[in-house]
Amino acid sequence: MSVVQAIVLGLVQGLTEFLPISSSGHLIFIPKLFGWANQGVDFDVIVHLGTLLALVIYFREKLWLMFKAFFSKKVALKEDRKLAWLIILATIPAGLAGLFLENKINNLYSHSISIIGFSFIFWGIVLWIADWFADSCEKSKDPKIQKSINEIGWKKSIFIGCAQVLALIPGTSRSGITMTAGLFAKLNKKTTAEFSFLVSVPIIALAGLSGLWHLAKIGFNTVGLVPLSIGFITSAVSGLLGVWVLLKIIQKWSFKPFVIYRIIIGLIILFLL
């Protein structure tokens, strides 16, 4: 792997992991677009860990509060303790699905570029419907709209967690499907984005640890230390940028720019690759 390829794929992973446009889909179709050889599992694992670092840095204060609250019985930490449990609850469906279904799904879909293109378009349209639904609720001043992450209940947490299972299909987008579910669950846009980010911490951590365990057994064979290091750093830096960009865009323009992007990329994948 060249340094240029490592930089490009690291940047792509960092930006697309948190934007609702599918990081796994991009890591599959970008190399095909440029005629690059597959970057290998070890590179994918390392850049995912880079995005995990980005999340930990960005949400360090909230994550630390939840960590302290989880092991405390102080009344003052009640809300953070509840949020920690809700994130664990939302992680269970995707964690179990990843454990038992990920390899089967990868064998079925990971090499199908048409499935990725279709997923880009289909789930982009579903995100547009969810965005329209959220706007309609806001305009009608629906009293059930939840404007704080601390208002989320266990039912909505499980609903978002179950939706996250669909992200195992390349091109779906983990952040995209959790945000879509959050919008349908009547969380406001900022709240659904923040909950999606926080829920991704344990999922990315579990996937990263699983990947490292697998690579420890078979060895890091496909990529050198320099490309791995570059990929890790660039994915972490661009991941921080991705979180910031998403929060800015949805507050100003909503999710529609991402819907348009998904449909355009999906069409390119289906008709040009």
HUPE-V771418 format. One record per residue. N is the residue number from 0. RES is the residue in one small letter. PSI is psi in degrees with one decimal (999 if undefined). BURIAL is b if it has 9 or more other ideal C-beta (glycine too) atoms within 8 Angstrom, else e. Layout:
n:N res:RES psi:PSI burial:BURIAL
n:N res:RES psi:PSI burial:BURIAL
//
This chain:
n:0 res:m psi:133.2 burial:b
n:1 res:s psi:164.1 burial:e
n:2 res:v psi:-39.5 burial:e
n:3 res:v psi:-44.6 burial:e
n:4 res:q psi:-41.7 burial:b
n:5 res:a psi:-41.2 burial:b
n:6 res:i psi:-48.1 burial:b
n:7 res:v psi:-48.8 burial:b
n:8 res:l psi:-31.9 burial:b
n:9 res:g psi:-43.8 burial:b
n:10 res:l psi:-43.1 burial:b
n:11 res:v psi:-46.1 burial:b
n:12 res:q psi:-46.0 burial:b
n:13 res:g psi:-43.4 burial:b
n:14 res:l psi:-43.8 burial:b
n:15 res:t psi:-16.2 burial:b
n:16 res:e psi:-36.5 burial:b
n:17 res:f psi:-15.7 burial:b
n:18 res:l psi:149.1 burial:b
n:19 res:p psi:53.6 burial:b
n:20 res:i psi:11.6 burial:b
n:21 res:s psi:103.7 burial:b
n:22 res:s psi:-40.9 burial:b
n:23 res:s psi:-40.7 burial:b
n:24 res:g psi:-42.2 burial:b
n:25 res:h psi:-38.8 burial:b
n:26 res:l psi:-15.7 burial:b
n:27 res:i psi:-46.4 burial:b
n:28 res:f psi:-26.8 burial:b
n:29 res:i psi:-48.4 burial:b
n:30 res:p psi:-37.1 burial:b
n:31 res:k psi:-37.4 burial:b
n:32 res:l psi:-40.6 burial:e
n:33 res:f psi:-0.2 burial:e
n:34 res:g psi:26.0 burial:e
n:35 res:w psi:153.3 burial:b
n:36 res:a psi:153.8 burial:e
n:37 res:n psi:134.3 burial:e
n:38 res:q psi:-15.7 burial:b
n:39 res:g psi:157.0 burial:b
n:40 res:v psi:-38.3 burial:b
n:41 res:d psi:-38.1 burial:b
n:42 res:f psi:-43.6 burial:b
n:43 res:d psi:-41.6 burial:b
n:44 res:v psi:-46.3 burial:b
n:45 res:i psi:-42.2 burial:b
n:46 res:v psi:-29.0 burial:b
n:47 res:h psi:-37.9 burial:b
n:48 res:l psi:-30.9 burial:b
n:49 res:g psi:-41.5 burial:b
n:50 res:t psi:-30.4 burial:b
n:51 res:l psi:-42.8 burial:b
n:52 res:l psi:-40.1 burial:b
n:53 res:a psi:-44.4 burial:b
n:54 res:l psi:-44.7 burial:b
n:55 res:v psi:-40.4 burial:b
n:56 res:i psi:-46.9 burial:b
n:57 res:y psi:-41.7 burial:b
n:58 res:f psi:27.5 burial:b
n:59 res:r psi:-40.7 burial:e
n:60 res:e psi:-45.1 burial:e
n:61 res:k psi:-41.5 burial:b
n:62 res:l psi:-39.1 burial:b
n:63 res:w psi:-40.3 burial:e
n:64 res:l psi:-43.0 burial:b
n:65 res:m psi:-38.2 burial:b
n:66 res:f psi:-45.8 burial:b
n:67 res:k psi:-42.2 burial:b
n:68 res:a psi:-34.6 burial:b
n:69 res:f psi:-33.2 burial:b
n:70 res:f psi:17.9 burial:e
n:71 res:s psi:157.2 burial:e
n:72 res:k psi:12.4 burial:e
n:73 res:k psi:135.4 burial:e
n:74 res:v psi:-35.1 burial:e
n:75 res:a psi:-22.6 burial:e
n:76 res:l psi:14.2 burial:b
n:77 res:k psi:-47.1 burial:b
n:78 res:e psi:-41.4 burial:e
n:79 res:d psi:-34.2 burial:b
n:80 res:r psi:-42.3 burial:b
n:81 res:k psi:-43.8 burial:b
n:82 res:l psi:-39.5 burial:b
n:83 res:a psi:-43.9 burial:b
n:84 res:w psi:-38.4 burial:b
n:85 res:l psi:-37.2 burial:b
n:86 res:i psi:-40.7 burial:b
n:87 res:i psi:-43.7 burial:b
n:88 res:l psi:-42.5 burial:b
n:89 res:a psi:-20.8 burial:b
n:90 res:t psi:-28.0 burial:b
n:91 res:i psi:-49.7 burial:b
n:92 res:p psi:-48.5 burial:b
n:93 res:a psi:-35.9 burial:b
n:94 res:g psi:-44.9 burial:b
n:95 res:l psi:-42.3 burial:e
n:96 res:a psi:-41.3 burial:b
n:97 res:g psi:-38.2 burial:b
n:98 res:l psi:-41.3 burial:e
n:99 res:f psi:-20.6 burial:e
n:100 res:l psi:-17.6 burial:b
n:101 res:e psi:-46.9 burial:b
n:102 res:n psi:-40.7 burial:e
n:103 res:k psi:-43.4 burial:e
n:104 res:i psi:-40.7 burial:b
n:105 res:n psi:-41.2 burial:e
n:106 res:n psi:-32.5 burial:e
n:107 res:l psi:-41.3 burial:e
n:108 res:y psi:-21.6 burial:b
n:109 res:s psi:-25.9 burial:b
n:110 res:h psi:4.5 burial:e
n:111 res:s psi:101.4 burial:e
n:112 res:i psi:-28.7 burial:b
n:113 res:s psi:-36.2 burial:e
n:114 res:i psi:-40.8 burial:b
n:115 res:i psi:-45.2 burial:b
n:116 res:g psi:-43.8 burial:b
n:117 res:f psi:-41.9 burial:b
n:118 res:s psi:-39.9 burial:b
n:119 res:f psi:-48.4 burial:b
n:120 res:i psi:-50.8 burial:b
n:121 res:f psi:-51.2 burial:e
n:122 res:w psi:-21.4 burial:b
n:123 res:g psi:-42.4 burial:b
n:124 res:i psi:-41.2 burial:b
n:125 res:v psi:-39.5 burial:b
n:126 res:l psi:-39.9 burial:b
n:127 res:w psi:-41.8 burial:b
n:128 res:i psi:-42.6 burial:e
n:129 res:a psi:-38.8 burial:b
n:130 res:d psi:-42.6 burial:b
n:131 res:w psi:-42.0 burial:e
n:132 res:f psi:-44.2 burial:b
n:133 res:a psi:-41.2 burial:b
n:134 res:d psi:-39.5 burial:b
n:135 res:s psi:-40.5 burial:e
n:136 res:c psi:-39.0 burial:b
n:137 res:e psi:-44.0 burial:b
n:138 res:k psi:-35.8 burial:e
n:139 res:s psi:-0.9 burial:e
n:140 res:k psi:47.8 burial:e
n:141 res:d psi:123.0 burial:e
n:142 res:p psi:-13.4 burial:e
n:143 res:k psi:-6.3 burial:e
n:144 res:i psi:130.6 burial:b
n:145 res:q psi:121.4 burial:b
n:146 res:k psi:5.1 burial:e
n:147 res:s psi:142.9 burial:e
n:148 res:i psi:-23.0 burial:b
n:149 res:n psi:-8.6 burial:e
n:150 res:e psi:-9.2 burial:e
n:151 res:i psi:134.5 burial:b
n:152 res:g psi:176.5 burial:e
n:153 res:w psi:-32.5 burial:e
n:154 res:k psi:-45.1 burial:e
n:155 res:k psi:-33.3 burial:b
n:156 res:s psi:-44.5 burial:b
n:157 res:i psi:-40.4 burial:b
n:158 res:f psi:-46.8 burial:b
n:159 res:i psi:-39.1 burial:b
n:160 res:g psi:-40.9 burial:b
n:161 res:c psi:-37.7 burial:b
n:162 res:a psi:-32.5 burial:b
n:163 res:q psi:-24.1 burial:b
n:164 res:v psi:-34.5 burial:b
n:165 res:l psi:-19.7 burial:b
n:166 res:a psi:-10.3 burial:b
n:167 res:l psi:-22.4 burial:b
n:168 res:i psi:119.0 burial:b
n:169 res:p psi:137.5 burial:b
n:170 res:g psi:-10.2 burial:b
n:171 res:t psi:-48.9 burial:b
n:172 res:s psi:115.4 burial:b
n:173 res:r psi:-47.6 burial:b
n:174 res:s psi:-37.7 burial:b
n:175 res:g psi:-44.4 burial:b
n:176 res:i psi:-34.0 burial:b
n:177 res:t psi:-36.4 burial:b
n:178 res:m psi:-38.6 burial:b
n:179 res:t psi:-46.8 burial:b
n:180 res:a psi:-39.2 burial:b
n:181 res:g psi:-39.5 burial:b
n:182 res:l psi:-42.0 burial:b
n:183 res:f psi:-26.1 burial:e
n:184 res:a psi:6.6 burial:b
n:185 res:k psi:36.6 burial:b
n:186 res:l psi:143.8 burial:b
n:187 res:n psi:168.6 burial:b
n:188 res:k psi:-40.9 burial:b
n:189 res:k psi:-41.7 burial:b
n:190 res:t psi:-43.4 burial:b
n:191 res:t psi:-34.4 burial:b
n:192 res:a psi:-46.0 burial:b
n:193 res:e psi:-42.1 burial:b
n:194 res:f psi:-38.8 burial:b
n:195 res:s psi:-42.8 burial:b
n:196 res:f psi:-46.6 burial:b
n:197 res:l psi:-38.0 burial:b
n:198 res:v psi:-28.4 burial:b
n:199 res:s psi:-19.9 burial:b
n:200 res:v psi:-56.3 burial:b
n:201 res:p psi:-33.2 burial:b
n:202 res:i psi:-47.6 burial:b
n:203 res:i psi:-38.2 burial:b
n:204 res:a psi:-45.5 burial:b
n:205 res:l psi:-43.3 burial:b
n:206 res:a psi:-39.5 burial:b
n:207 res:g psi:-44.4 burial:b
n:208 res:l psi:-39.6 burial:e
n:209 res:s psi:-42.0 burial:b
n:210 res:g psi:-41.6 burial:b
n:211 res:l psi:-39.4 burial:b
n:212 res:w psi:-42.6 burial:e
n:213 res:h psi:-43.9 burial:b
n:214 res:l psi:-30.1 burial:b
n:215 res:a psi:-29.4 burial:e
n:216 res:k psi:-35.9 burial:e
n:217 res:i psi:-17.2 burial:e
n:218 res:g psi:153.0 burial:e
n:219 res:f psi:98.2 burial:e
n:220 res:n psi:-23.2 burial:e
n:221 res:t psi:-23.4 burial:b
n:222 res:v psi:143.2 burial:b
n:223 res:g psi:172.0 burial:e
n:224 res:l psi:-39.1 burial:e
n:225 res:v psi:-51.1 burial:e
n:226 res:p psi:-37.4 burial:b
n:227 res:l psi:-43.1 burial:b
n:228 res:s psi:-43.0 burial:e
n:229 res:i psi:-43.9 burial:b
n:230 res:g psi:-41.4 burial:b
n:231 res:f psi:-48.0 burial:b
n:232 res:i psi:-47.2 burial:b
n:233 res:t psi:-35.7 burial:b
n:234 res:s psi:-34.5 burial:b
n:235 res:a psi:-46.2 burial:b
n:236 res:v psi:-47.6 burial:b
n:237 res:s psi:-25.7 burial:b
n:238 res:g psi:-43.1 burial:b
n:239 res:l psi:-41.9 burial:b
n:240 res:l psi:-39.4 burial:b
n:241 res:g psi:-43.2 burial:b
n:242 res:v psi:-46.7 burial:b
n:243 res:w psi:-44.4 burial:b
n:244 res:v psi:-44.9 burial:b
n:245 res:l psi:-48.3 burial:b
n:246 res:l psi:-34.9 burial:b
n:247 res:k psi:-44.7 burial:e
n:248 res:i psi:-45.2 burial:b
n:249 res:i psi:-25.2 burial:b
n:250 res:q psi:-23.7 burial:e
n:251 res:k psi:-44.2 burial:e
n:252 res:w psi:-2.1 burial:e
n:253 res:s psi:-161.9 burial:b
n:254 res:f psi:-1.2 burial:b
n:255 res:k psi:-38.3 burial:b
n:256 res:p psi:-35.1 burial:b
n:257 res:f psi:-34.5 burial:b
n:258 res:v psi:-48.0 burial:b
n:259 res:i psi:-44.3 burial:e
n:260 res:y psi:-45.6 burial:b
n:261 res:r psi:-44.2 burial:b
n:262 res:i psi:-42.6 burial:b
n:263 res:i psi:-48.0 burial:e
n:264 res:i psi:-40.5 burial:b
n:265 res:g psi:-42.5 burial:b
n:266 res:l psi:-40.1 burial:b
n:267 res:i psi:-43.3 burial:b
n:268 res:i psi:-44.2 burial:b
n:269 res:l psi:-36.1 burial:b
n:270 res:f psi:-15.4 burial:e
n:271 res:l psi:-17.4 burial:e
n:272 res:l psi:999 burial:b
//
